[in-house]
Amino acid sequence: MARLKQYQNLIVYGLKHGDPKVLKWSKLYKTKQHQDESPTDF
């Protein structure tokens, strides 16, 4: 019974820590460098 509980805990740990964080793509696409801007101005 203890092995089953340990296995369940490992599954929960994997689900919590194995999933990559979601990127907010809309926020990334809003920040764009214009053609007339230099990298320092951006």
N, C-alpha and C positions, 0 to 999 in steps of 0.2 A: 504494500500500500504506500510505503514511503517513496518507492521509486516512481510510482504513478504521480504523486504530488510533485516530485522533483521534475519530472518530465513536463507536467503542466506549467510549472513555474518557468521552465526554459522556453516553452512555446510562447508564453505571455511576454517574457523578456525579449525574445526575438521579434515579436510583433511590434513592441513599443520602440525598440532601438534599431530595427532593421529597415524601417520605412524611411525613405529620404524625405527631407523637408520640402514642402511645396514652395516653388518660386513664384513670386508675383510677377508674371510676365508683362502684365499691363503696365506696371510701374517701370519696368526696364525699357519698354518701348516708348514711354513718354519722355525719357531723358535721351535726347538725340543731339549730336553736335551738328550745327549748321555748317554749310560749306564755307561761309565767310568767317567762321570763328577759328581762332587758333586754339591749340590744345590748352594753353594756359588760360585763355578766356573761358573755355568750356568748363 
